[in-house]
Amino acid sequence: VTKKIGILGGGQLGRMFLQAAYNYPFVYHVMDKAKAPCSQLCEHFYEGDFQDYHAIMDFAMPLDIIGIEIEHVNTDALQALEDNGKTVIPSPKALAIIKDKGLQKQFYSQHAIKTPEYYLVADKGEIDIQRFGFPFVQKQRTGGYDGKGVQIIRDTSDLHRLWNIASVIERFTPIAKEIAVLVALDQQGHMRTYPSVEMVFDADLNLLDYLFSPADISVAQAQCADRLARQVAKSFACPGLFAVELFIDQQGELWVNEVAPRVHNSGHHTIEAAYTSQFEQMVRILSGLSLGKTGLHHAAAMINLLGAEHQGVAVVKGIDELSMLDKTYLHWYGKTTTSPGRKMGHVTLLGERQMLAQKIATIKSAVHVVSF
Ligand code: ADP
């Protein structure tokens, strides 16, 4: 009988998963809020709250295999599904650790994985300002994403901004580069990694500008990143995709920042640039097939299309200019409404890094997600 695969979360990651998954002979069910990006594509779309134990159980009990496209799901329900003989990827135990940044950091300590020094606090009264001096980093333990829930405290004048919540307090790393390595682990225990990705920041705006892969780092650094990423994924000892985010500090040393146990924004270029996209890889992993080849057949860049300073019904301006660029691929996520900074789509560009700078500039000036 045909395998029934269920995904918790129906955002853009789930949507790009479906686009790859429909090339494989399985049946797909997705659960999220009404009108989530998957709802337009998925024939078995269920409206429901993936934080709700009973909603997950009702959704997933008739299915065979359960995956996620977001960490903030009810892991008790996933554990109950696993106890009922369902295949759950990543394992509920790994997910429960990863979705709490405090447990995740402790996990790194237990497994001797190199990560910036830290301690945990229950509230802001427990923060010891002397311990790391300024600047230091405060991260809320749960619920954060895309840098929301992370703040850098630069000096005493920032102290009033401290959140009074359970957090990780981290030593500030002077970062030279931020990179990511995506690791794929199949149900048979085989592991493959994708070439490293570099997040290029806009020096003026201090915002993520674009991603580039392979990263412009030394061979030794690339090997070290690959080794650290494998160490992280292996330590969780379960199948899945693991996007490991790393820092290269100003001395050239590598540190593990965090991991996402799922397809990830830093792997979107693999749709056009790799032999097997991260989304196809996820289908293979969930369904128990072998891993596809992770190499890149082209160097690539990826730019997120973020909502501009508008709120309302989304419109893409500049799509004509975009369509005139060659080796340039638009991915629109099908979200009806835009808001400032919301991820509305992305563009992948193939080619060598130097060649891409001009195209990236063109896209940034011509393409905007706005509202009427
Ligand atoms: P999120 O899960 O929201 O993406 P991250 O842990 O990746 O949060 O942190 C967001 C950003 O904050 C990182 O990309 C990095 O630029 C900065 N940052 C996080 N931890 C540190 C640190 N220890 N030192 C310096 N900068 C940091």
Residues whose N, C-alpha, C, O or C-beta is under 5 A from the ligand:
A	BS01	ADP	P116 V137 G144 Y145 D146 G147 K148 V150 E170 R171 F172 T173 E258
